[in-house]
Structures are given as structure tokens and as C-alpha cells.
Amino acid sequence: MDNIDTELLRTLPKAELHLHLEGTLEPELMFALAQRNGMPLPYDSVDALRSAYEFGNLQDFLNLYYQGAAVLQTEQDFYDLTLAYLERCARDGVVHVEPFFDPQTHTARAVTMATQFRGILRALADGKERWGITSCLILSFLRHLSEEDAVVTLQQALPWREHFVAVGLDSSEKGNPPEKFQRVFDQARALGLKAVAHAGEEGPADYIAQALDLLKVVRIDHGVRCSDDPVLVQRLIDQQTPLTVCPLSNTRLKVFSDMSEHNIMQLLERGMRVTINSDDPAYFGGYLLDNYLAVRDALGMTREQAVQLARNSLTSSFLDGDSLNNHLARLEQLAQSS
């Protein structure tokens, strides 16, 4: 089957399941917020800041990421950040988002949980009203910090419990295995929250197994290192555990040296439930559609494969009922008419 054209890729209803709101902070908005909040930045211009967006590894990226997040100080800042992301989603054909946010990044700077939630939730509500984009919010713990700090963060978020559906685990993977956070994930599940976790990006395949067995996650964020363990690969296929893969992120952070070497299409063809996502698009050079296009151009994604990836994104989401069925029906209609 021929490769899929760009406009059809844009039109396919898609969900984004691996997206850090702080990672959508474009240089222009970072400068605007810094100026609004009276914060100097160590860059002379937007162009100078963009030139710093070259990373040798995950830690190089995280250093700049946390520096940039410091400009987020007020409810309006979080609102502007989130709404700008949703506007981009609307252009890319994204119908549902399940973004992460990292409250510890901000509470460490005395930005309250209420400030973060109010700004993000107001933007998500406006995004649904303006563009019909639905959402489920995920609260993520920073794995380079202690589990005790994560427990405190979960407690601080409880007044907002009805407004987030799951907990996640992100930040520096190396040296911070999932087993480090088993207790706080147990507490979250006892509250009725779902669980997801970053695993198998820079960390080993064993971290994926730990996330499944100890944290009881329902999705693996990244997960591309599963290929190192054939038994794990078969388990993921058998259980249809979703992987929220981020192709442009993986190449910018040198998980793969070039997109032509990425394993996402191999995993898809093996029968794994992989999805395409943008991770931290302001830093990695592309939002959701850009990731689909990059995979298409480097790996020859066909129309059939694109439809399956979009279908996977919807069925792997926390959507259910009529909303999910309506999106799937539209997807199948487009697939048959194209």
C-alpha cells in the first residue's frame, strides 16, 4: 500500500498519550513569560535560546527543561502554556490528550499545587469548548527525587483528586528504577488512580518489567528498549500493553542515532500496541503530526499502518463509551474512503 499523504495524516482522529506540558514551552513563550514575571534569562534572544536546544543525552535536555520551567509562576502562565499546546493539537487533528505535568518542578519553587491545577484545568476546559479536544490529566512524579517527596506530592494533590486520572513517573531514568516508587504507586492505585511510567528509554528493558510487575502500570511510556528482551516483547504483545513511543524525542536524545534506525514500525508489525507521541515537542522539533510525518518519511509508513497507529492511540487512551466509539467510527470511515 502507498505511503499516506500529509493531509490524510492530519485528518485522522488521533490521541496524544505521552506529552509533558512543560515540554511544550516554546522559546517565544518562555521569553514572554520571563518578561511578564520580571525574570532574566541567560540568553540574548529567542534564536540564542533555540540554538541551545541541542542535546547529547537525556540529562542535557533535562537541565535546560528545568531551567525553562522556572518561568512558570502564575495561574495565567500555566493557562497560556496549556492553551498554546491545545491550539497546536487542533491543527494536527488531535481529538484527545492525556498530558503529564510535574508538580514537584514547581512546588520546589513555592508555586502552589492550586496555581498549577487552576491554570491547566481552565485551559483544558477552554480547549474542549473551542476545539472539542477532550483530556485526561496525569500527575507525574520526578524519579530523580525521593519516594518520600513523591508521597508528599500525592497528598498535596488530593484536594484536586477528581481532576486527574492517573499518576506517572518521569525524569532521569538511569539509576532510578521503578522499584524505587512501588509504595507511592500502591497508594495512588488505592485512591482509584491509574498508573503509567516512563521505562525502557535510556534505562534497560528490566525497568519495563519492573513497571509492569511492581507499579502495575497500564501503559509503558517509551518502552523502545523492550527489543533487548525477546521474552518481554512477547509478553507485551500477548498482554497488548500500550507503548507511548516518541520518535523525534528518541532521535534527538540519541536513543536511536537516526530515524531510519527506529524500531517503532518493527514493533507495530510484530503486533505490539505502539502509539506515536511528541513527548516535549518544543525541545525536540515537532508536535504530534510532525512525529507521524518523520516516521512516514524515514520508515515508509503506509496508510494502513497510519490508521493502525491512530487506532492504537484511541484504544490505549482512558477514553471510553460514546466518545471513544465515535472517534473510532470516524477513523474507520476515513480509512475506507481514502
Secondary structure, 3 states (H helix, E strand, C coil): CCECCHHHHHHCCEEECCEEHHHHCCHHHHHHHHHHCCCCCCCCCHHHHHHCCCCCCHHHHHHHHHHHHCCCCCHHHHHHHHHHHHHHHHHHCEEEECCEECHHHHHCCCCCHHHHHHHHHHHHHHHHHHHCCEECCEEEEECCCCHHHHHHHHHHHHHHHHHCCEEEEECCCCCCCHHHHHHHHHHHHHCCCEEEEEECCCCCHHHHHHHHHCCCCCEEEECHHHHHCHHHHHHHHHHCCCEEECHHHHHHCCCCCCHHHCCHHHHHHHCCCEEECCECHHHHCCCHHHHHHHHHHHHCCEHHHHHHHHHHHHHCCCCCHHHHHHHHHHHHHHHHHC
